Amino acid sequence: IDCLVPPSLFRQQGSTSLQITTYTAFNQGLFTGGNRNILVHLHPLLRFAPVTFSYSFQMSRSAPYFFGTDPGIADRKTGADAYTVAVTSEEKVLMVFTPGERVIIPPPSIVALAGVPWDAAVMLAGGEFYAVVNCYTDGFDLPTALDWSGHSTLEPSTEIPVCLLTVNQLRAASGYKMADTLSDMAQAASQIRVDTGRGDSFHRLPSLSAIVLNLISLVVLLKFPTILTIVFATNCLGSLSNVYKRAHQETMDISTRVAQLALRLLSDTTILGQLVDPKTTGVSKAKLKEQLCIILEKVAPSQEEHEILAEDLSEHIFKTLRKMPPGHKNLEEEVAHGSHLANLMSIGQTVNIQDLCAYFDTSRR
């Protein structure tokens, strides 16, 4: 703190404490008693005394890594690199200082920042105050109720932060008394003491690691409601929980599934065997369409319609076979092997013949 006033009115202790003497009284006379002369000094001109505040701020560690982040953003900076805004206890902006401008605040304004009026009571009683500066790089961190009336609203950034200077009142009175019994003289004085301290502000900067961590946490937290709902539905609803559990968790007995697979292969082979054309050793598209027409006669109202449906269904069967794994792509135009059709019928089942062969294949990788 730089004080540009007569040294008799200010007493500076280090760089964190300022004492302003506002009232002084001297009492002189014989020690044995008698008439005494009381000399009183008031210092009303203190209201015009300039007090310069200076501060610096720096991140406690290096800036987090992110694309486009200024590498020098964590360097030490001073009030000349930021907007300094003096804010009252009611969060009203009292004074604004641009970057490079000296932060000069007279004593009445220092007291007013704490919400205390500058009057004779303050000058006679004094007081103790605590000043602190907090710097921000994002408008999201500024007080929401900050009143910019009479001043242009400032938006902090990483290039030019906004630093808020606030003052709080610690004690409503401050003073001292001195007595000298040899000279029979007593001195009383009141003072305004201003202490400064370290702020607790922070810089809001993008961090790649923080973004990834928050995304992972978000994914995990979003799954919690679903997990809790599933646990409640499968354990806390009695007999209904058994139904939900069977729907959510499918159990498979390999022995039963293999037996069902064998019976399904027998039924599928028997049915498809009736459609095999002896001349082609396969199921022709015409034969497949003919069999579908017989089945559709019970559901289609007219012969024309069930022939159209049979043609469309048979075409879909062969089209689907051509899209299946490489072994099914080289099909003849109008003929499909029975094994191809059987494999198509088993798609979507819990166990099919290919999976079973892979399960019992000891040389599989």
Buried (B, 14 or more C-beta within 10 A) or exposed (E): BBBEBEEEBBBEEEEEEBBBBBBBBBBBBEEEEEEEEEEEEEBEEBBEBEBEBBBEBEBEEEBBEEEEBEEEBBEEBBBBBBBBBBBBBEBBBBBBBEBEEEBBBBBBBBBBBBEBEBEEEBBBBBBBBBBBBBBBBBBEBBEEEBBEEEEEEBEBEBEBBBBBBBBBBEEEEBBEEEEEEEEBBBBBBBBBBBBBEEBEBBBEBBBEEEEEEEEEEEEEEEEEEEEEEBEEBBEEEEEEBEEBBEEEEEEEEEEEBEEBBEEBBEEBEEBBEEBBEEEBEBBBBEBBBEBBBEEBEEEBEEEEEBBEBBBEBBEEBBEEBEEBEEEBEEBEEBBBBBBBBBBBBBEEEEBBBEEBEEEEEEEEE
